Amino acid sequence: MSTVNETYSLIYPQGYRYDDKDLVRSESNELIRRLGADWLFYNKTVRIMDYLTSNAEVIAYRRDTLREVMGHPGLLELIRGAVERLEQIGALVRVKENPNLSYEAQFYSIRELEVYLDLVTFLAEGFDKLDADGVSLQSQGLLALRESVRARVPSCEKLRQGVAHMTTSIQRIKSVTVAFNLDSELSPYEAGLLAINTEPVRSGELIDRLLNFELAKGDMTALAPMTAVSKRLTPREKASVDMVFMSAMKKVYGGLLRSWAPSVKQYMASGGCEWLRLLPELQFLCAAADMLQSLKDSGLPLCWAEIRPTEEKRFSVEGLYNPAMAMKLKDNDSPTSISKRMVYNDVNFDDEGRIFILTGPNSGGKSVFTCGVGIAQVMFQLGLPVPARVAVISPVKGIFTHFAQDIKGSTEDGRLGSECQRMKEIFQKLTPHSLVLLDETFSGTSSYEGSYLAADTVGALAALGTHAIYCTHMHELTARIPEINQNPKTRSRVDTLVAGSGLGDIRFSITRRPPDGKSYASRIAEKYGLSYDSLLHGKI
């Protein structure tokens, strides 16, 4: 076998070791559900969110691989074919290692080797075609995989010969002759394999065989009609027969194994296909490519964000949109109409504002925007392109949400008590390098009490130095911003965002500006003719 380095990974750099320092401290699969994008990230073969990372080196390495996979359809199809064959090998390994199965499972290793040989040939020919098409691979992971494949090609010819010999030998076995020694009561007490035959035993009638007891040498006709083993034997009897058969077949199988070429024995001794460890990574790449292709097919922009160190706390994005919302429109709209209907917003966390109070009308896009920020951060830290035109982003150590719709009254103090408990749990995990997304938090009480709790929460987030967006209908919260920013303990300044581009338009943009101080209720009232003047027009 090859002496090529087999410790490489397609999505983790060489020598990388996953540890607690790289944990994005949040429940990743629950997080994506709260952001309303669990179905977007769902894949039946791989849990995409398990690959969330806060390590900038991992993000850069992974995106190098994914960029090439997305850029060359032939490479993506090569990976899909490898996944299909590795899944077959994995299934065969699980079957053959099951100690509860009958002797048939012992021969699954032959099929495993056949699929392995097909995999090597498939990958080798695929990489050769990419070279012929002028595709120049650059990512370290894919280059290492190609080198590993090509290093195996010479030994595979010997392996192929061994498999062919083994397959031919096994396929020639059509029946076995088992002998039983009987005691004085004609009960079997010993059994053994008498012969392995290259032709099946024919079923015979008992009376015919008794009349001609002296059987011709080599006659393969039974003394009585053949009986289905599984139907007539008890489990204990069948186990005894299997044990005898397996004992004999292991001797034959072992003899054949010893006669194989050295490369075959080494393959078996090493535990089989080393590439099985890459199967989850290949599945991740396919799942990510499928999700991204859906967005591209809808005419939506994707960009590879510039990666900045965590300490810089960068999140500067132009043309941000919520991809989960876009995909919800996909079933009913054409790709061109989806891209036109989407609202693209700019957002920039900077020294003048790393915590934003987002206000605006109901159904004004506040929640969609807030979740879009979270989804963009998640996609970035999966190593994927982000849903925007231009982006500069730093990894965060944790992403946390506190959404009113996810809170139920489960404490003796009801919903408000549950909200306070949830917020306390979040603060126990926060670091200065966390992203916190709050949507109508503390709405389970009066506006006066809610704004008091909200101001304390925002002040604590500012003192800790986190990134945060707090979308709320409590406009009075913005009046507390100067007080929070003037606090000497504040490390993240607070600023305001406002949702609303025009009444009657369901698509609202988000702008960074002070709120106008007026209630949106009055504007809605005017829309429906409920102003003072319109109500009294013509009446007095």
N, C-alpha and C positions, 0 to 999 in steps of 0.2 A: 504494500500500500504506500501511499504518498507520505513524504516527510514534510509536506506543506503545513504551515501553522494553521491549526484548526480551532484556535481560540478567538478568531475574529467574529465580529457581529455586524449585521447590516444596519442596526439602528443605535448601537452604543460604541463609542470609540474604544480603541485597543487599551486594555488595562483598566477600563472603567469598572468600578465596584459600586453597586447600588447600596446606599445606606441611609440612615435617618436624616442626614444632612441634606439629602436631595428630595425629601418628602415634601410634596405640596400638601400642607396640613389642612386637608378638608376631605370629606367623604366624597370622592370624585364622582361616583355614579349617582349619588343623591344630588350632588351639586348640579350636574347637567340636567337632571329632572327639574330642579327648581328653576333653572334658566329656560325651561320650556323647549329643550333641544334633545331630550333623551332619544326620541325616535330618529332624529337626524344622525345621531352617533351610534345608533343600534346596529349591530351586526351579529348574525346568528353563530358565527364561528369564532369571533374574537371580541373581547371586551376592550374597546378602543381606549376608554378612560383609564385603564390600568397602566397605560404608558405615559401618563401625565408626569412631567418632570420640571424641576426648577433649575436644572443644571444647564448653563448656557452652552457649554461644550457639547453636551448631548444633543441639545436643540440644533446646533450648527451641523453636527455630524449627521443627524437623522434627516435633516432637510436636504443635505447634499444627495443622499440616496433617493429620497422621494422626488426631488426635482428631476433627476434623471429618469426615474420610473414614469413620471407624468409627462416628460418631454419626448419619450420614445415609445409609441404604441407597441412596437415589436418586443421591447424589453418587458413591458407590462404583461403581454401575453405569455412571454417566457416564464415570468414569475407565477402567473396563474397556472400554467402547466406543471410547474414544479410543485406548487401547493397541492394540486390534484394527486400527483404521484406520491408525494410524501404523506398525504392523508391515507392513501391506500397502504403504504408501508406501516404507518402507525397503527392502523386497524389490524393488520396481520400480526404485528408484534404483540398487541394486546390479546389476540386470540390464542396465539401459540404459547403465551406465558400463563394462560389460565389453567391452573392445576386441576380444575374440576371437569375439563372437557375430555372426551375420549381420545383414542390414539390418533384420530384424524388430524388433531391440532398439531401433532408433531411434524407434519409435513407442510405446514404453512410457511416454514422457513424457505422452502423451495420457491414458492410464489413470491416471497419477500425479495429473494435474490433476483428473480426475473424482473420485478418492478424496479428494483434498484438499478439494474443494468439498463432498463428502458429510460430511467431518469438521467443517468450519466450521458447516454447517447443523445437524449432530447436536449439537455443543457449544452453539451458540447457543440452540437449542430446549431443551436440557437445563438450561442455566443459567436460562432464562426460567421453566421449570417449577419449579425450586427456589425461585425468587423467589415464584412464585404459591403455593407450598406453605408459605410463611412461613419458609424456611430463610435465616437471616442469616449469611453467611460472615464470618469474622473473621480467618482466617489470611492473611498477606500474600501467600504464594505463590498460593493459590487465587483471591484477589481480583485479582492481577495477570493470571492466566490468563483469568479472566472478562473483564477489560478488554481484553485482547489479542484474544479471540474477537469481542467486540462491535465492536471497531474494524475488523475485517476484513469484517464483513457487507456494508457498502455496496459495496466494491470487488469483492466476489464475484459480483455480478450481471453486471458487465462481463466478468469472467473466465469466467462461465458461458456468456455469449454467444460468446466467443472459442472456447471448447472445443467448443461445439455446432457452430460453423462449421467448425472443424478436423476434427471427427469426421465430419461430413457429407461434407466434401471427400475425406477419406481413404477413407471407406466406399464412395464412388462409384467408386473405382478398382478395376476388375475384371481388367484385363490391360494389358500394355504391348507395344509393337512395337519390337523391337530390330533394327537394320540392321548388317550386316557388310560391309566391303570386303574383296575377295579378291585375292590375288596371282595370278601366272601359273600356279601349281600349285594354284589354288583353295583356298589356305589363308588363313583370316581374319587380317588384320593390323591392322584397325581396327574399332571397334564403337561404336555410339552409339544413344541412345534416339530412335526415330522418332516415336512417338506414345504418349499415355496414353489408354486406352480405358475407357469406362463399361460395357462388356459383355465377357464372357469370350470367349476364342477357342474355337471348336468344333473338335473333332478330325475330320479328314477322311481319306479313303483316297487314297493316292498316285495310283493309276491313274485315279481320277475326276478328280483335279485336273489331271493331265497331259493328259487328253483335253479339258479345258476350261481351258487355260492363261490365257486372257484372263479374269481375275477381274472380277467386277462391282465397281464402286466401293463401298467400305464393307463388302465381304464379310469376315466374321470367322471363316472356316473355314480351317483349316490345310491345307497341301499334303499332309501326312502325319499319321498318328495322333500324338496328343500323347504325350510321353515324360516320365516322372517324373525331374525334374532330379537328385534325390539318388541315384537308383539307377543312372543311366546315365553320369553325368559323373564324371571323376576329381576328387579334391580340388582339383587345380590348375585344371582347367577350371571347376569350380563357383566357385572364388575369382574367376576372370576374369569370369564372368557376374555374380556378386554385385557386383564392382567397377563394372562398367558400370551395373548397375541402381542401385546406391547413388549413383553420381555424378549420375545423372539425378534420382533421387528427392530428393536433398538440395536440388537447385535448386527443385523443386516445394515441398518441405517448408519451405525457407527463405523462399520467396515467401509462403506462407500465414502463416508466423510473423511476417513483416513487416506483414502486413495485420491482425494481431490488435490488440485493444485494448491501450493502454499498460500496463494492469495485468498482462496476461498476459506481456508481454515482460519486465516487471520481475520477475515471479515466476520466470521462467526464468533471468534474469540473476543473481538473488540465490542461485541454487543450489537453489531449491525450498522446501520446507516448513521454516520455522525451528523448528517445534515438534518436529522430529525429535530435537533436542538434549534435549528433555524426556522422550523415550521411556524411557530407563533409570530415571529418577526415578519415572515413572508405574508402571513394572513393579515397582519396589521397593515402592511404596505398596500395590499389589495383592497382592504376595507377603506383605508384613507383615500385611495385613488378613486374608488367608486363614489364616495361622498363628494369629493372635489369635482369630479366629472359632472355630477348632477348640477352643481352650482355653475360650472362653466357652460353647460348646455342651456342654462337659463339666461345666458348673456350677462351674468353678474361678474364684476371684477374680483380678482384675487391677487394679492401681492405678497412677496416674501419680505417680511419686515426686517429692517435693520436691527440686529441684536446688540443691545447695550447691557453693560453690567448691572446686576441687581441693585447695587449701591446708587446708581444714577436715578432710579425710580422713574424711568421714562415710559410714557404712553402718549405718543403724539401720532394721531391717525387722521388722515384725510379721506373723506368718502366712505366712512364706516356705515355698514348696514347690518341688519339682523338676518343671518342666513336661515334661521329656523322659520322666521316669518316669510321669507322668500319662498321656501319650499312648500309652505302651506298654500301659497297661491298657485303652485305649479300645476295642480290637478285641474284647475279651471281656466288658467290663462296661458296664452302662448308665451314662448321665451322672450320675445321682444316686448310684450306688454308687461311682463314681470319686471324686467330691468327698468322700464319706464315708470312703473308704479312705485318702485322702491324709493325711499327717501335716504339720501346719503348725507351724513353729518360729519363735521369735524370735531374732534375732541382732543384736548391737550392738557395733561396734568403737568404743571410747572411750578416754579417757586411762588407764583402769585396765587396759585390755587391747586392743591392736591386733594382737597375734599370739596365736593360740589353739592349744594342744595338745589335740587331740580324741582321747579314748580311749574304749574300749568294746568289746563283744564283736564277733566276726565276724558278718557279716550283720546288724549292728545299725544300719545306716543311716548310718555315717560317710561313706562315699564318696558316697552319694546326696545327703547334705546338703552336702558340700564342693562337688560339681559344681553343686548348686542355687545356691549362692552365686555361683559363676562365671557361670552362665547368667543370673542376675538382673542382674549387673553388665554383661554383654554386651547384654542386652535394653535396659537403661537407656541404654547408650552408642550404641545404634542409634536411639534416640529413641522406643522402644516403651514401653508400660506394662510393669510388672514383675510376676512371679508372686507376689503377696503381697496382704495387706489394706491395710497402711500402710507407707510407705517414705520415708526421707530419705537421699539418696545423693549423694556427690561423684564426679565422673569421675576415673578413674585414667589414668596415662600408659602403663601396660602391664599385661597379664594373662598370667601365666606358670604353667605346670603342670609338676609332676615326679611322675608316677604310675608306680608299680612295674611295672604291666602293660605300659607302653609302652617299658620299657627291656630291651634284649637285650644279651647279652655280646658286644660287638663289639671290645673292646680286649684286649691281651695279659693284662690283669688280670681278664678275665671281666666278669661282670655288675656287680660292685662298681666296677670301673674305669669302666664305661660310666655308672653312676650318678654317680660323681664328675665325670666329664667333662661330663655334661649339666648338673649343678649349677653347674659353673664357667661354662659358656656362659650360663646364666641370670643369674648375678651380674654378668657383663660388660655386661648390658643393663639391670639394675635401676636404679631411681631411688627416692627416698623416697616417690614417688607411684605405686608399683606395687602390684599385688595378686598374691600368690604362693600357689598351692594345691599342697600336698604330700600325697601319699597313699602310705603305707607306704614312704617313701623310705628307702634304706639297709637294706632288708630282705634284701638279697642277701648278708648276712654274719651273724656271730653277734650275739646281742642286746647283748652287752657292747660289741663294736666299733661296732655300729650306733648305739647310744645315745650313744657318744662323738662320732661324726661328726654325729649329729642335733643334739646340744647345741651344737657349734661352729656348725652351720648356723643354728640358731635364734638364737644369740647374734649372729651377723653380720647376720641380718635385723633384729634388734632395734636394733643399732647404726646400721643404714642408715635405719631409720624407716619400713619398709614395713608394709602390711597382709599378714597371712598366716594360713592355717589349715594345721596339720600334723596329719593324722589318722594314728594309729599304734597298734600293739599294744604298743609299748615303754613300759610304764607307768613304768619307772624314769626316763624322760626328764623327767617332771613334777617329780622331786626336784631337778632342776637349775634350776628356775624362779627361786627366790629369788636364787641366785647371778647369774643373767643380769640380773634386775631391779635388783640392787644395783650392777651395773657402771656406772661413771660415763659410759661411752660409749653406754649404752642410750638410744634415743630412742623406741622403741615397747615398752611394757611387755607382758609375756607373762602370759596367764591360761589357764585350763583350761575345756574343754567335755567333757561326758560323754554318751555315747550309751547309752540303755537305760532303758526305762520299765517293764519287767517281763518275766520269763522266760516263754517260750511265746508271746509276742506278736511277730509278724514286723515290726510297725510300731513303730519306736523313735523316741522324741522326743530332742531334743538340749537339754540344760540346762547352764547356766553355773554350775558348782560344782566343787569339788575332787573328784578321783577317790577312791573309798572305800578304795583301797589293797589291795583283795583281788583275787585272780585270778578272772576270770570262768569259768575252767575248773572251779573247785569248784562254782559254781552250776549249771553245765551237768551236772556229774557227779551232783549231787543230783537234778536233773530226771530222769535216766535210772537212778536207784537205784544209783549207784556210790559213795556215801559209805561211810565205814568201817563205820558202824552197819548200814546197809542191806545191805551185802555179807555181813556176818557174821550177820545176823538169822536165828535158827533153826539156825545151823550149830554153834554152840558154846554 
